[in-house]
Amino acid sequence: MSQLFSPLAVGPLTLKNRIIVAPMCQYSAVDGVPQPWHAQHLGKLALSGASLVIVEATGVEAAGRISWADTGLWNDEQEAAFATLIKQIRTYSDTPIGIQLAHAGRKASTNPPWVERGGPAGPDKAWQTFSASAEPFRDDWHTPQALDEAGMQRVVDGFVQAAQRAQRAGFDVVELHAAHGYLLTQFLSPLSNHRTDDYGGSLENRMRFPLRVAAALRDAWPRTRALGARLNGSDWTEGGITPDEAVAFSRALHDLGYDYLHLTSGGNVATAKIPGDQPGYQLPFAEAVKAAIPEANVIAVGMIYDAHQAETIVASGQADAVAIARAVLDDPNWPHHAAATLGQPEGLPKQYARATDTTWPGYGRVHAPA
């Protein structure tokens, strides 16, 4: 029996296998509202064979979006659009759908990657950004305002209200985005947090605001639905977040009642040297958290693209599940194909059942090893 295709209890939710579609920005929203592109994108992934699909980083306020083309969940129009999208998916798929709630902080107010290489938005589309300290991500990026107490409370309230909207819209899971150099990472990392008040300095202080957000989100999101967090295992830069600090933050989140921990890295230092071309390069961070908190559900992500690789990660206990990102953009049926590779039933929709490894002679030729 493949461990990759065994069920996993994540709080109140039982996943049918250990394959999760990671949140991936599509940069195709209008005023934060998901568009037909999102409907086909997420609908396709809901049929992929994965056990959970997580919607892209979604801003909890307008200023929290990464770019002007990102989704948001701060108003009724956005909530209604997401509710319609989920209702449509439910007509053909029962795959759980999650949403990643986020605030980009100083990395907000940008263009989509295909517009001026994703750099800072021009004057006609830019907005004031916020961070732990008034220091830009890069010298040529917008200079953020350091959040004061009122600003921090505004952000907390934004996460709470977005979670309430996510519940009404019908999402099964909420994931807190505390990674990739966005606002909560900016507080956690000593490379971006130079505050001298109770929110800067020691690790305990640097965790204070992220945990304030996390606790408020835990209180707002019902225990009958799963809640997770994505966090960095490293800044890949001397003096930044360390794996030991990631373990400490993970433990605090677990103690708050978070149902899973999703370990990633980087994004907080523009000049960081990240070995992103290496298979499973972020796996050690997930493995460290799993070793320190055996009872936690830990998700590994990053250059995981091969069925046998994913099986080994789960079977060895390095992580409880894997999140697949660009591999599933390349092959939206990646989980089905992984099942066939590992000798498991594919589970394709009946409309596609003529194209499996057992029903189509061409399957082995198309998917033959290179």
C-alpha positions in Angstrom: 0.0 0.0 0.0 1.4 3.4 -1.0 1.8 5.7 2.0 1.3 8.7 -0.4 -2.2 7.4 -1.1 -3.2 6.7 2.5 -5.7 9.0 4.3 -4.6 11.7 6.7 -6.6 13.2 9.5 -6.0 17.0 9.6 -8.0 18.2 12.5 -11.7 17.7 11.7 -10.9 16.9 8.0 -9.8 13.6 6.6 -7.8 13.9 3.4 -8.1 10.9 1.0 -4.3 11.0 0.3 -1.2 13.0 1.1 -1.1 15.2 -2.0 -2.0 18.9 -1.6 -2.1 21.5 -4.3 -0.1 24.5 -3.0 -1.4 28.0 -3.2 -0.2 29.7 -6.4 -0.9 33.3 -7.4 -2.6 33.7 -10.8 -2.4 37.5 -11.0 -5.8 37.5 -12.8 -8.2 39.1 -10.3 -10.0 42.5 -10.9 -10.2 44.6 -7.7 -9.6 41.5 -5.7 -12.5 39.6 -7.3 -11.7 36.1 -8.8 -12.5 35.9 -12.5 -13.4 33.1 -15.0 -9.7 32.2 -15.1 -9.8 31.3 -11.4 -12.9 29.2 -12.0 -11.3 27.0 -14.7 -8.0 26.9 -12.9 -9.4 25.8 -9.5 -12.0 23.6 -11.1 -9.3 21.7 -13.1 -7.2 21.2 -9.9 -10.3 20.0 -8.0 -10.4 17.1 -10.5 -6.6 16.5 -10.3 -6.8 13.7 -7.7 -5.3 15.8 -5.0 -6.9 15.6 -1.5 -6.9 19.4 -1.0 -6.6 22.5 -3.2 -5.5 25.7 -1.6 -6.5 29.0 -3.3 -3.7 31.6 -3.8 -2.5 34.2 -1.3 -5.6 36.3 -0.8 -5.3 39.8 0.6 -7.2 40.5 3.8 -7.3 44.2 2.9 -6.6 46.1 -0.3 -3.1 47.1 0.9 -2.3 43.5 1.7 -2.4 42.2 -1.9 1.0 41.2 -3.4 0.0 42.9 -6.7 -3.0 44.8 -8.1 -4.1 41.6 -9.8 -4.3 39.4 -6.7 -7.4 38.1 -5.1 -8.9 39.7 -2.0 -11.5 38.8 0.6 -12.4 42.1 2.3 -15.7 43.0 0.7 -19.0 41.5 -0.3 -18.3 41.3 -4.0 -15.2 39.2 -3.5 -17.0 36.9 -1.0 -19.9 36.4 -3.4 -17.6 35.6 -6.2 -15.7 33.0 -4.2 -19.0 31.5 -3.0 -20.2 31.1 -6.6 -16.9 29.5 -7.6 -17.1 27.0 -4.8 -20.7 26.2 -5.5 -19.9 25.5 -9.1 -17.0 23.2 -8.1 -19.3 21.3 -5.8 -21.4 20.3 -8.8 -18.6 18.0 -10.0 -16.1 17.6 -7.2 -16.1 17.0 -3.5 -12.4 17.8 -3.2 -11.8 20.1 -0.1 -11.0 23.7 -1.1 -8.9 25.9 1.1 -7.8 29.5 0.9 -4.6 31.1 2.0 -5.2 34.4 3.8 -2.3 36.9 3.5 -0.9 40.3 3.9 2.1 41.2 1.7 3.4 44.0 3.9 6.3 45.8 2.2 6.2 43.3 -0.7 2.7 44.6 -1.7 1.9 47.1 -4.4 3.6 45.3 -7.2 2.9 44.3 -10.8 2.1 40.8 -12.0 5.3 38.9 -13.0 4.7 39.6 -16.7 4.3 43.3 -16.3 7.7 45.0 -15.9 9.1 41.8 -14.4 6.8 42.1 -11.4 8.5 45.1 -9.9 6.8 47.9 -7.9 3.6 49.2 -9.4 3.6 52.6 -11.1 1.9 55.7 -9.6 -1.4 54.9 -11.3 -1.7 51.5 -9.5 0.5 51.8 -6.4 -0.5 52.2 -2.8 1.1 52.8 0.6 2.7 49.6 2.0 3.3 48.6 5.6 5.8 46.5 7.5 7.5 45.8 10.8 10.0 48.6 10.0 10.1 51.4 7.5 12.6 49.7 5.3 11.9 48.6 1.7 12.4 45.1 0.3 14.9 46.5 -2.2 16.2 50.0 -2.7 14.0 50.6 -5.7 10.8 49.4 -4.0 8.2 51.3 -2.2 9.2 52.4 1.3 6.7 51.0 3.8 5.3 52.6 6.9 6.1 50.8 10.2 2.9 49.6 11.6 1.8 51.3 14.8 -0.7 49.7 17.3 -3.7 50.9 15.4 -2.3 49.5 12.2 -1.5 46.2 13.7 -5.0 45.9 15.1 -6.4 46.8 11.6 -4.5 43.9 10.1 -5.6 41.5 12.9 -9.2 42.6 12.2 -8.7 42.1 8.5 -7.6 38.4 9.0 -10.6 37.8 11.3 -13.1 39.3 8.9 -11.6 37.5 5.9 -11.9 34.2 7.8 -15.5 34.9 8.5 -16.1 35.6 4.9 -14.2 32.4 3.9 -16.5 30.4 6.2 -19.7 32.0 4.6 -18.3 31.4 1.1 -17.9 27.7 1.8 -14.2 27.1 2.2 -13.2 23.9 4.0 -9.7 25.1 5.1 -8.0 28.4 5.9 -4.2 28.7 5.7 -2.4 31.6 7.4 0.4 32.9 5.2 3.4 33.6 7.5 6.1 32.9 4.8 7.9 34.1 1.7 8.9 37.5 3.1 5.4 38.8 3.5 4.1 40.8 6.4 4.3 38.2 9.2 7.7 37.0 8.0 8.8 40.7 8.1 8.0 40.7 11.8 9.6 37.3 12.4 12.9 37.9 10.7 15.6 40.0 12.4 16.7 41.0 8.9 13.4 43.0 8.3 12.3 43.7 11.9 14.4 46.4 13.6 11.8 47.5 16.1 12.8 48.5 19.6 9.4 48.0 21.2 7.7 44.8 22.4 7.5 43.6 18.8 11.2 43.6 18.0 14.5 42.2 19.2 14.2 38.7 20.8 12.5 35.8 19.1 9.7 36.0 21.6 9.1 39.7 20.7 9.4 39.0 16.9 6.8 36.3 17.2 4.4 38.5 19.2 2.5 40.1 16.3 2.4 37.0 14.1 1.1 35.0 17.0 -1.5 37.7 17.8 -2.8 37.3 14.2 -2.6 33.5 14.5 -4.6 33.5 17.8 -7.3 35.8 16.5 -7.6 33.7 13.3 -7.8 30.5 15.4 -10.6 32.1 17.5 -12.5 33.2 14.3 -12.2 30.0 12.3 -14.6 27.2 13.4 -13.0 24.1 14.9 -15.2 22.0 12.6 -13.0 23.1 9.7 -9.2 22.7 9.3 -6.8 25.5 10.0 -3.1 25.6 8.9 -0.2 27.9 8.6 2.6 28.3 6.0 5.9 29.5 7.5 9.6 29.9 6.6 12.2 27.5 7.7 15.0 29.8 6.7 15.8 33.2 5.1 18.8 31.6 3.4 20.8 34.6 4.7 23.1 34.9 7.7 21.4 36.6 10.6 17.9 35.7 9.4 15.3 33.1 10.4 16.9 29.8 11.4 15.5 26.3 11.4 15.5 26.4 15.2 13.4 29.6 15.2 11.0 28.0 12.7 10.6 25.0 15.1 9.8 27.4 17.9 7.2 29.3 15.8 5.8 26.0 14.7 5.4 24.8 18.2 3.6 28.0 19.2 1.2 27.6 16.3 0.6 23.9 17.2 -0.1 24.9 20.8 -2.7 27.4 19.5 -4.5 24.6 17.8 -3.3 24.8 14.2 -4.1 21.5 12.4 -1.1 21.6 10.0 2.3 23.3 9.4 3.4 24.0 5.9 7.2 24.5 5.7 8.7 26.6 3.0 11.5 29.2 2.9 13.0 32.4 1.4 11.4 35.5 -0.1 12.5 38.0 2.6 15.9 38.9 1.3 16.2 40.0 -2.4 19.8 38.8 -2.7 19.5 35.4 -0.9 21.1 32.5 -2.6 18.4 29.9 -2.7 19.1 26.4 -4.1 15.7 26.3 -5.8 16.9 24.0 -8.6 17.6 21.1 -6.2 15.0 18.4 -5.6 13.3 18.7 -2.2 15.6 21.6 -1.2 13.2 22.7 1.5 12.6 19.2 2.9 15.0 19.6 5.8 12.8 22.3 7.3 9.8 20.1 7.3 11.8 17.2 8.7 13.1 19.3 11.5 9.6 20.4 12.6 8.3 16.9 12.3 11.1 15.6 14.5 10.6 18.3 17.1 6.7 18.0 17.1 5.9 14.4 16.1 2.2 14.9 16.7 1.9 17.8 14.3 0.8 17.4 10.7 3.7 18.7 8.6 3.6 19.5 4.9 6.7 19.6 2.7 6.9 21.7 -0.4 9.5 22.8 -3.0 10.8 20.9 -6.1 8.7 17.9 -5.3 7.8 16.6 -8.8 8.3 12.8 -8.9 5.9 10.2 -7.5 8.6 8.0 -6.0 10.2 11.1 -4.4 6.9 12.1 -2.8 6.3 8.5 -1.7 9.7 8.4 0.0 9.1 11.7 1.8 5.8 10.4 3.4 6.9 6.8 3.9 10.1 7.8 5.7 8.2 10.1 8.1 10.0 13.2 6.9 6.6 14.9 6.4 3.0 13.8 6.6 2.1 15.2 3.2 3.5 17.0 0.2 2.3 20.1 -1.5 2.7 20.2 -5.3 3.0 23.5 -7.0 4.5 24.0 -10.5 4.5 20.3 -11.2 0.7 20.4 -11.2 0.6 23.5 -13.4 2.7 21.5 -15.9 0.5 18.4 -15.4 -2.9 19.0 -13.9 -3.4 15.2 -13.5 -0.1 14.8 -11.6 -1.8 13.1 -8.6 -3.7 10.6 -10.9 -0.4 9.9 -12.8 1.4 9.4 -9.5 -1.2 6.9 -8.4 -0.7 4.9 -11.6 3.1 5.0 -11.1 2.7 3.7 -7.6 0.2 1.0 -8.5 -2.8 2.7 -7.0 -6.2 3.2 -8.6 -6.2 6.5 -10.5 -9.7 7.6 -9.7 -10.1 9.8 -12.8 -13.6 11.2 -13.3 -15.8 8.7 -15.1 -15.9 11.1 -18.1 -12.1 10.6 -18.5 -12.0 6.9 -17.5 -11.0 5.8 -21.0 -7.6 7.5 -20.6 -6.1 5.5 -17.7 -3.1 3.2 -17.6 -5.5 0.2 -17.8 -8.0 1.5 -20.4 -5.8 3.3 -23.0 -2.9 1.6 -24.9 -1.2 4.9 -25.4 -0.8 5.7 -21.7 2.4 3.9 -21.3 3.9 5.5 -24.4 2.9 9.0 -23.3 4.2 8.5 -19.8 7.2 6.3 -20.5 10.3 7.3 -18.5 12.6 9.6 -20.5 
